[in-house]
Structures are given as C-alpha cells and as structure tokens.
Amino acid sequence: LARHELYVANFYLGRDRPLAAVGRLRVLLDVYEGSGIEPEALLLLGRVYLHMREVSDARRAFEELIERFPDSGYAEQAREFLRRFEA
C-alpha cells in the first residue's frame, strides 16, 4: 500500500497538482512508517516543495532524509540539493 501512495503522489505531480502529491506523501510517511520506501518519499517530498517554491519545507524534508537514512542513495541526492541551497 505504501508503494501505491508513492505512485499516486507521482501521478498527481505529473498532473501539476503538487498539493495533492504532498498530501499523499504525508500519508505515506505517517501511516506506513517502516515500509522501507521512506527515503524515496522524503526525497520526492523535498522535490515537490521545491517545485512549489517552498524552500524551507524542502530543506526540512531533505534534512530529515539525511538524518533518518544517512546511508541511503536518496540521502546523497538530498545532500546535493542542500549543497545547491548553500551555493
């Protein structure tokens, strides 16, 4: 079910409905904790917030990803986004 929430979030994002995507990602992160796809969901959440020009929310999502899943490949991508903020 968590994977389905991620799919639906991507669907909404593809339809230029970022708020709906954020809602689905928040449900995924709140309801399906421990599903194993949290790193991917947090990265997507940060990217959606960037799309919405909500930089502080994006930063929080990327920082949470790095803190909770530091060895994830998604964490490295989050670090790259954060480096861009600092440049």
C-alpha positions in Angstrom: 0.0 0.0 0.0 2.9 2.4 0.7 4.2 1.9 -2.8 0.7 2.7 -4.2 0.7 6.0 -2.2 4.1 6.9 -3.8 2.6 6.0 -7.3 -0.4 8.3 -6.6 1.9 11.1 -5.4 3.9 10.8 -8.7 0.6 10.7 -10.6 -0.6 14.0 -9.0 2.8 15.6 -9.6 2.6 14.7 -13.3 -0.8 16.4 -13.4 0.6 19.5 -11.9 -1.2 19.0 -8.6 1.7 19.4 -6.1 -0.5 19.9 -3.0 -2.3 16.6 -3.7 1.2 15.0 -4.1 2.3 16.4 -0.8 -0.8 15.1 0.9 -0.2 11.6 -0.4 3.4 11.7 0.6 2.5 12.8 4.1 0.0 9.9 4.4 2.7 7.5 3.3 5.2 8.9 5.8 2.7 9.0 8.7 0.8 5.7 8.1 3.3 3.4 6.5 6.3 4.1 8.7 8.8 1.2 8.4 7.7 0.4 4.8 11.2 0.8 3.5 10.3 3.5 1.0 10.5 6.5 3.3 13.8 7.7 1.8 12.3 7.8 -1.6 9.2 9.5 -0.3 11.2 12.1 1.6 13.3 12.9 -1.5 10.2 13.3 -3.6 8.6 15.4 -0.9 11.5 17.8 -0.9 11.5 18.0 -4.7 7.7 18.7 -4.7 8.3 21.5 -2.2 11.0 23.0 -4.4 8.6 22.8 -7.3 6.2 24.8 -5.1 9.0 27.2 -4.2 8.6 26.2 -0.5 12.3 26.2 0.1 12.2 25.9 3.9 9.9 22.9 3.7 12.1 21.3 1.0 15.1 21.8 3.2 13.4 20.1 6.2 12.4 17.1 4.1 16.0 16.7 2.8 17.4 17.1 6.2 15.0 14.6 7.7 16.0 12.1 5.0 19.7 12.6 5.7 19.2 12.3 9.5 17.0 9.2 9.4 18.6 7.4 6.4 22.2 8.7 6.1 23.4 5.6 4.1 20.6 5.7 1.6 21.3 6.6 -2.0 18.5 9.0 -1.7 20.3 10.8 1.1 23.2 11.6 -1.2 20.7 13.2 -3.6 19.3 15.2 -0.7 22.8 16.3 0.2 23.2 17.5 -3.4 20.0 19.6 -3.2 21.2 21.1 0.1 24.6 22.0 -1.4 22.7 23.9 -4.1 21.0 26.0 -1.4 24.3 26.9 0.1 25.9 27.9 -3.2 
